[in-house]
Amino acid sequence: MTSHNLTLIPTIAVPVVLLGTFGLLNLLGYSINTLTMLAMVLAVGLLVDDAIVVVENVERVMTEKQLSPREAARVSMDEISGALVGIVLVLSAVFLPMAAFSGSVGVIYRQFSITIVSAMWLSVLVAMVLTPALCATMLKPGQHEKTKGLAGWFNRNFTKLTNGYLGGVNYLLRHFVLAMGAFVLITAVVVVLFLRVPGGFLPDEDQGLIFGQITMPPNAPMEKTAEINHAVADYILKTEADSVESVYSVNGFNFAGQGQNSGAFFIRLKDWSVRPKASQSSAAIAMRIMMHFWGSPKAQILAFNPPAVLELGNATGFDLELEDRAHLGHEKLLEARNMVLGMAAQDPSLLAVRPNGMEDAGQYHLDIDREKANALGVTIDDINTTIEGALGSIYVNQFTRNDRVKQVYIQGVASSRMQPQDLDKWYIRNFTNTLVPLNTFVSAHWISGPQKVENYNSFNAFEILGQPAEGYSSGQALATITNILKKLPAGIGYEWTGLSFEQNASGSSTGPLYALAMIVILLCLAALYESWAIPLAVLLVIPLGVVGAIIATLMRGLANDVYFQVGLLTTVGLAVKNAILIVEFAKMGFEQGKSLEESVLTAARERLRPILMTSIAFVVGVFPLAIASGAGSAARVAIGTAVVGGMASATLLAVYFVPVFFVVVLRLFKVKRISERTDPHAQIMNSDGHE
């Protein structure tokens, strides 16, 4: 038998499954996008696992029992079919509940769920039908163990490794109290570290674009706004020339509203390949721009990344609406807003906390003497139309020029509408066709009032935006601002909106997601093994995988976001898969009459190689995600880090602890063999023979 045939069989099986998965995704109406391709990368590792398990077991049976490839394939499938079915049931139990969630997080979960579950069922089908046929056809009997060259060196050292591993497992079985104590300690560490992982929703992505806005003091003229906007664009193009491709500036508008004191700018960055350094990321550039202009007396100038989901707001960070629920009035709501902004400005975990609206400005209030106007033969409609046309503009009609439709507006000339006394220059024609001076029945005075009236869920409101400071997560920023909002006066409430609303909704769904996955796994395994004890022995492996995922995430400063949760669930499924490979063989040995210790040691020896092979193949395949860069890299890094860390700990720890779990749980629940449950005489004979 040649080694290249062993490698070729999984290589043939994987494309077949991938093509089938793409076909199912097309039937279900899904597209090839970032989420489905991320799920496909994870699925490829799982697909290789199934093929490797089958090929390795066929090769082992051929070697140990000296069977032909055809007979070895038949015997092998009798041994591992139950494990393959158990694996696909467990992985389906982990990922299918994700498809049931609603909202934007449900859209993300659903694409991962459908892709991975489809691939896994096809993978098991291929592993149980195509892979054994390929083994029977392509493998050749002969020298099964290489004794020379690199393969011989590997086999000799792997045998030493296996013997050392079995010695460690045997030691833990003899000192199971110590082993279970270590497991309890690891579980406690998992709980403590999980609570320390900062919360988040979606990682900030470098989308090659930066948004910015400029807010001048109220009543600032358009010319000053344009001057500042031009100066900001010049500064960006000069100081960030190696990263910025272009800057597009707009006057009279920003994300807070429209007005002569408002401006916005949009920065297009160069391709990710041209700016590989961390200092050239969109977040780093936006931070430098904002820090340079922070505290400027001329204007408030902000630069920020667009949110990961553009439909959920205009900026990263948190987004909330402060509401006047008791109808206290504009002044009281403004005082509450300023109180929140003042406390937020003093907290080091928050940055760029600001109102996303127009500040109150001086307004020239016109008082109309209706009785005098009527006496002079002037109607209110005529007054409103004249003021609108003089100080604002009025649409008149449209005309065609150069095959394009143009609109016509009339407006007073600037010299007759810029000063309060300019009202004296305007006249209104009454019903006798006489011109009446506007100031005859109109007087005016200055007031301060809102330029933009905001409502949210029928309440007068102020929108407040902000973002976490460097080194803090969005979850920590939400917790901090929530504590500040608890100090609001009576009658003033708040609601989260945009990304913050979705983040809170996803946080409340995380617990049910994990709980539902665990319950479904338990029920599937209980039905498969017709026992409650064996599934418990399998589920105890979960903390051993979770601890690695959490430690890796903390070490890289990442957050407990949606992608981390997907990676964590993937780790749970793979950790349980490795446990099933050992437990399935241990159960077979136990049913054949062996003692618990003998059964589990035999299973550990026979399953160590496929567990290491599949785990190493999966980690190597996923590792590029953990070190990804460029467009969409934040999502890949979040998933890859969690999965690589989780699989490393699940593999290194589970191979030692799963045998202990199997023995301890079956003894604790006094599990009997199937033959002992159905034949009392067999129970006595087996008990006498082995106990």
N, C-alpha and C positions, 0 to 999 in steps of 0.2 A: 504494500500500500504506500503510495507516495503522498507527501505532505501537501503538494499543490492541489490534489483532489479534495482533501479536507477543507482547504481554503476556498476552492471553487464552488462547493455546494452552497454555503451561505451567500456567496457572491451572486449565485443564480437566483436564490430564493428572495433576496431583498428587493431587486427591481420588480419582480412579479407582484409583490405586496404593494410596493409604492404605486405602480400603475393602477392596481385595483383600488387603492385609496383615492387617487386622483379621480377615478371614475365615479366613486361613491360621492365625493365632494361635489362633483359636477351635477350629479342627480339631485343632491340635496340643496343645490343653489348657492354653494359657497364658492368664493373666488380664491385665487392664489394671491395672498397678501402677506404682510409681515407676521400676522398672528398664525395663520395656517402653516406658513413655512417654518416658524419657530416650533410649532407642534410637530411638524414633519421631522425636524432635526431630532427632537426627543424620541419620536417614534422609530427612527432608523436604528437607534441604539437598542430599543426593545425588540425590533425585528431580528437584529443580529443575535440577540440573546436566545431567542427561540430556536433559530437554526443551529447555533453553537451547541445548545443543550442536546439536541437530537443527534448531531454528528458526533459529539464527544461520547455520548452514551453508546451509540452503535460501535464506535471504535473500541471502547472499553469492553463491551460484550464480546467482540471478535477476539480481542487479546486474551481475556480471562477464560473464555469458554471454548476457544478455538472453533468458532462457528464460521460458516460462509457468510458473506455480506447479506444475502437475502434472509437467512435465518436470524442473523444478528439483528437486522432491522426489525423483524417481527418480535423477537424477544425484547428488544429495547423499547419498542412502542408499548408493549404490555406494561413495562416498568414505569415509563414516564408520562403516559397519556393522562393519568390522573393529575400529575403535577402541572402539565400544560393547561389542562382545563381549569385547575385551581388558580393558576397565574392569571389567565385571561379574565376569570370571574372577579378576582381581586382588583385588577387594574380597571375593569369596567366599573366596579363598585366605587373606586376612588374617583374616577373622572365623570361618570354619568351624572351624579348629583350636581356637578357644576353647570350642566346644561339647563337646569331648572330655574336658575336665578334670572331675575328680570333687571331692567335698567341697563346702563352703559357697561357696568361690570359684568352683567349677564352676557352681553354681546361678546366681551373678551373671553370669558370662561367658556362660552358655548363653542366658539371656534376651536379652542384647544381640545375641548371634550370630544366633539364629534370627530375631529381629525385623528386623535390618538386612539379612541375606542374603535373606530373603523379600521385603522391600521392593525390594531392588536388582534381583532377577530380574524381578519384576513391572514395575519401572521400565523396564528395558531392553526388555522385551516391548512395553510401551506406546510407548516411544520408537521402536521399529522398525515398529510396526503402526499405532497410533492417531495419533501425532504427525505423521508424514508425510501421513496422510490429512487431518488438520486443516489442515496447511499448504497442501495442494493445494486445499482447499475454501475456506478463510478468507482466505488471502493474495490480494492483487490486484496485477496488474502495473501499473507506472506509475513515478512518481517515487520511486526507492529511496533516494536520499540527500537528506536535508533540508539546505537551504542557508541557511535563514532561522530566526530565533528561537533558542530555547534549544538545539533539536536541531542546528541549523546550527553554533552556537558549539561544541557538544560534538564534532561530527564534525570540525571544523577542528582543534580542539585535540588530538583523539585521533589524527588523522593526523600532527600534529607529534610526539606522544608515540611513535607507532609508528616514525616515521623515526629519532628519537633512540634508541629501543630497538634498532632494526636496526643503527645505527651502533655501539652498545655490543657487540652480539653479533659483529659483523664484527671489532671490535677484539680480542675474546677469541679468535676463531678464528685471527687472525693471530699472537696471542701465547698460544697454547694451553698452553705450558709454564708461563707465569705463572698462567693460569687453573687448571690442574691443581694447581699449588703452593698456590693459595688454597683449593682444594677439600680438599687434604690437611690444611691448617691448620684448616679448619672441622671436619673429621672428628675431628681431635685434640681440638679444643675440646669437641665433643660427648661424647667419651669422658671427658674430665676433669670436665665439668659433670655428666654422668650419675652419676659416682661420688660427687659432692658432694650430690646430691639425697637428703635424709634418707628412710629407708625408713618404710613404714607399711602398714597393712592396710585399714582403713576409716576415713574421717574421722569425727570426733566430731560427731554431729548434735544440734542443739537439739530435743529431743523434747517440750519443755514440761513436763518432769518432772525432779526431782532426788531422788536417794536419799541417805539419811544413816543413820549408825549411831552409837550411844553405847555405850562399853564402860567400865564402872566398875571400880575395883580388885576383885580377887577377894573373894568373900564379902560384898560390899556389899549391904545390905538393899534390897528392892524399893522401899521408900518413898523412899530416896535417889535411886535410878535414875529414878523417876517425877518427882521434884522437878527433877532436871537436865533431863530430857526436856521438861518443861513450860517451864523457863527458856529452853531453846534455841528452842522454838516461838515463845515471846513475842518473843525477840530478832529472829527472822526476820520475823515479821509486822510489827514496828515499823520495822526498818531497810530492809526490801525491800518496803514496802507498794505501791510503784508497779509492781512486777513479779510479786509473789506473790499468788496467788488464795487458797490455803488450805494448811494444814500438818496432816498426819495423823500422830499419834504412837502408838507401840506400845511397851509395856513387857514385859520378859521374853523378848524375841526380837530378834535382828538377824541379819545375813547371816553372822556368824561362828558362831552357835549359839543355844541357848536357855539362859537362866539368869536368876537374880534380878538380876544385875549387867549385864544386856544391855537395850538399847533401840534403837529405830529410828524414823525419821521420814521422811515422804514429802511432798515439796513439789510442789504443782500450781501451775504458772506461768500467768500470764494469756496471752491470745492473742498471737501474734507481732506482729500489727498494733499492739498497745498498747505494745509494748516494742521499737521499731525500732533502738535504739542498741546498739552492741557491748557497752557496759557492762551491758546488760540481758539478755544472752544467758545461757543456763543455765550454761555453763562459767564465765563471769565471776562469776555469783552464787554458784555452788558454791565457787569459789576464795575469795571474800570471806568466806563463812561459815566455811570451814575455817581460813583464816588468823586469823580473830578468836578462834577457840577453840583454836588450835594452842598446845601447851604448857600447857594448863590442868591444874592439879594434881588437879582433882576427877575428871576422866574424859578418855578419848580420844574426841574428837568429830570425825567425818569427814563431809564432804558431797561427792558425786561424781555425775557424769552416768551414766545407764544406758548400757550398751554399744550400739553401732549395731545389733547383732543380739541381742535380749534372751535368746534361747535359749543364748547363748554366754557366760554369766557374769552377774554383777550390777553390774559397774563397768567403766569404761574403764581403759585402761592394760594392764599385763602381769599375768599370772597363772601361777604355777608351783607345783609340788609338790616339796618337799624330802623325799627318801626315805632311810630307813635300810636300805640294800641289804645291808649286812653284819651286820645284826641286832646292832648295837652297844648298843642299849638306848635308853630314853627320855631319859636324862640326856645322852648323847653327841649325840643328834639335837637336843635343846634347845640345847646349846652351839653346834652348827653353825648353827642358826637364828639365834641371837642374834649370832653372828659376822657372818652375812650382813646382818642388820638394822643392825648397828653400822657396817659399811663403807658400806652404802647411804645411811645418814643423813649421811655426810660427803661424798657426791658431789653436786655442784650440779645435775647433769642429772636427778636423781631426786627425786620428791616423794611424800610419804604412803606410804612403803614400810612395810608393816605385816603382822603375822601375821593370817590370816583364821581365827581359831580362839579357843578359850577358854584363858586362861592357867591354869597350875597354881594350885590353891587349897588351903587347909587343909581336910583331911577328917578326920572323926571315925571312926576305924576300930574296928569291933566284933570282939572275939575271943570265940568261943563255945566253952565247955567241953562238948564233945559227950558225953563220958562222964558228967559230972554231970547234964546235961540228960536223958540216957536213964535215969539212976538215979532221977530225979525224975518220970519218966513223961511227959516233954515231947518231942515229935518235932521234927525240923529244919523240917518244913513248917509246923508251928504257929508256930515262932519266926519264920520268914521272913514269914509272913502277918501276925503281930502287929506286927513292926517296920515292914512296908510300910504297914499301916493307920495306925499311930501317927505315923510320921514322914513318910509320903507320902500315898497315897490308894489305895482299892480300889474297883473297880466292883462294884456289888451287883446291880442290876436296872434296869428302866425302867418308866415308867408314862405314861399318856396324860392330858394336861391341855389343855383348849381345843383339842382335835383335833390336838395336837402331842405327839410322843413325847419324853419327858424321861428323862434318865439319872440314876441315883442312885449317888453315891459316898460312902463314909464316910472320915473323917479325924479324927485327934486334934485337940482344941482347941489353939489357939496357945499358951496358957499351960502346956501339958503337953508341948510338943515343941520348945521353942526353946533350951533350955540342956542341956548334957551331963548334969547331975544330974537332969533330968526323966525319964531312963530308970528311976530308982528308983520312979517313980509307976506303972509298968506291970506288969501281971500276966498270966500265961498259965494257962489251965485245963488240967490234966493229965488222964490217962485215968481217974483216980479222982474227977474233978469237983472237984478242989481247986485253989485259986488259988495259983500259985507266983510269987514276985517275979522279975522279969526279971533283976535284977542278981545273982541267986543263981548263975547260970551264964554271965553275959555281963559281960565287962570291956572297957574301951575306952581308946584313946590317940589323940593327934593325929598326923597325917602330912600331907605335902604331895604332891599327885598331880594328874594331868590330870583336868579336868572333862569333856573330850570326847576320845575316842580316834579318830584319823583314820587311814584306810588308803587307799592309792592304788596300784592294780595289785599288790595283795597285800603291799605294804610299809607299815610304819608311816611316817607322813608328816606334815609341816606344810605348810599352804598359805600362800604369801606373795603379797600383792598390792602393787601400786604403780602409779605413773603418771609420765610424763615431766614435768619442770618446764616452766614457761612458756618458750617459745622452742625447745623440743626436741620431736622426733617420737617416736612409739612405737618406730620402728626403732632410733633412737639409744638409747632407754631399754633395749631388749632387748640391744643390744650392750654397754651398760655393765653391766647386771646379769649378763650372761654372763661378762664378765671377772672379776667378783667371785666368781661360782660356780666358776670354775676354781681358786680357792684353798681349796675345801672339803677337809676331811680325808679320808683314804682310807676307803672304805666308805660314804660319804654321797654320794648321787647326786641328780639332779633331772630332772624332766620338765615340759615346757610343757603347759598345759591351757587350755581356753576360747579366747578370742580370740587369745592368744599362740600356741597350737598352730596355729590356722588361718593366722595371719600367717606363721609359719615355713614352713608347707606351701605357701602362695601364693608366698613368695619363692623357694622351690626350683623352682617351676613356671614362673617368669617367663622364664628363659633358654630352656628348651625351647619355650615358646610363641612367642617371637620367632624362634627358629631355624626352627621348623616353618613359620611364616608365610612367611619368606624363601625357604625351599626350595620350597614349593608355588607361590609367585609365580614363581620362576625357571622351574619346570617348565611352568606354564601359558603363560607368555610364549614359552618355547622352542618349545612345540608350536604356538602361534599363528603365530609368525614363522618357524618352521623354521630357527632360528638360535640359537646360544648367545651371540653377540656383542650382538645388539640387546637381548635381555633384560638383559644386563649394563649397557648404556648407560641403560636405564630404572631399574634398581635403584640406580645410583649417586646418584640423586636423594634417596634416603631420609635421609641425614644432613642435608640441607638443610631438611627439614621437622622433623626431630627436634630440631635446635638451637633452633628457635623455641619448641617446646613446653617444652623443659627450662628455657630462660631465663625464660619467662613463669611457670613453676611456681616457680622459685627466687625470682623477684622478689616473688611474693605469699606466700612462706613456706609453700608447700604441700609435701606429701610424695609420695614414689613409692608410691602405694597402688593398690588395685585399679582405682579410677576413673581415675587418671592413666594406667594401663596401657591401659585401654580407649580413652582419648583419644589416647594415643600411637599405638596401632594404627590408629585412624581417620585420624590425620594421615599415617601411612605410606601407607595406601590412597589418600588424596586426592592426596598428592604424586606417587605413581606414576601416578595417573589423569591429572594434568596432563602428566606426561612422555610418556605414551602418546599424548596428543593431538598433541604435536609430532612424536614419533618416527614415528607412523603416516603422517603426511603427508610427512615427510622420506623415509621408505622408499619411498612411492609415487613421489616425484620421482626418487629414485635409480634405481628400476627402470625409469623412463621414459627413462633415459639421461642425466640431469643429473649434474653433479659433486656430490660430497658437500657442498661449501660452498654451492653454488647450491640444492641440494635443501633443506638445513636452513634457509637464510635465507628461502626461499619459505614453508616450513612455519611458521617463527617468525612471519612477517608475517601469514599467514592464521589462525593459531591464537591469536595474542595476545588478540584481542578475546573469543573464547569463554572462554579461560582466566581472564581478568580478570573477565568477567561472572559466571561460575560461582563463582569464588573469593570475590568480593565478596558475592554473594548468600548463599553458605554462611556466611561470617564474620558478616554482618549477622544472619542467622537464628539463629546459635549464640551470639552475643554476650550476649543476655539471660541465658544460663546462667552466664556468667562473672561476672555482677554480681548473681546471685540472692540473695534473702534469704528468711527465713521457714522454714517446715517443710521439711525435706529439702534445704536449700540447700547444705550442705557437699558432697554428691555432685554437684550441678549445677555448683557453682563449680569443683570439681576437674576435671571433664570439660571444661567450657567454657573454662577457662583454658588447658589443654593444647591443645585443638583450635584455638582462636583464635590462640594464639601459633605453633603449628605451621603453620597454613595461611598466616599472614602471611609467615613466613620461606620456606615452600615456594613461595609464589607469587612473591615478590620475587626470590629467588635462582634458582629452577628455570628461569624463563623465559630466564635468561642462561646458565646452566650446561648445561642439557640439550642445546642445539645443540653445545656443545663436546664433551660426552660422546659424542654420536652420531658426530661426525667422528673423534675420537681413537680410540674403540673399534673402529669399522669399519676404520680404517686399521691399527690395531695387529694386528687379527686377519685383515687382508687379505680382508675379506668381498667376495664377488663377487655380481653381479646373478644373478637366477635364469636369465636368458637366457644368461649367460656360462657357467653351470654345465652347461647342456644343449646349447649350440651352440658348439663351438670357434671356428668362423669368426666368429660374432657377437662372441666374446671379443676376437679380433684387431681387428675393425673398431671396436669400442667403445674398445678400448685406444688405438688410433691416433687415434681422433677426439677423445678427451677427456683423454688423459694425455701 
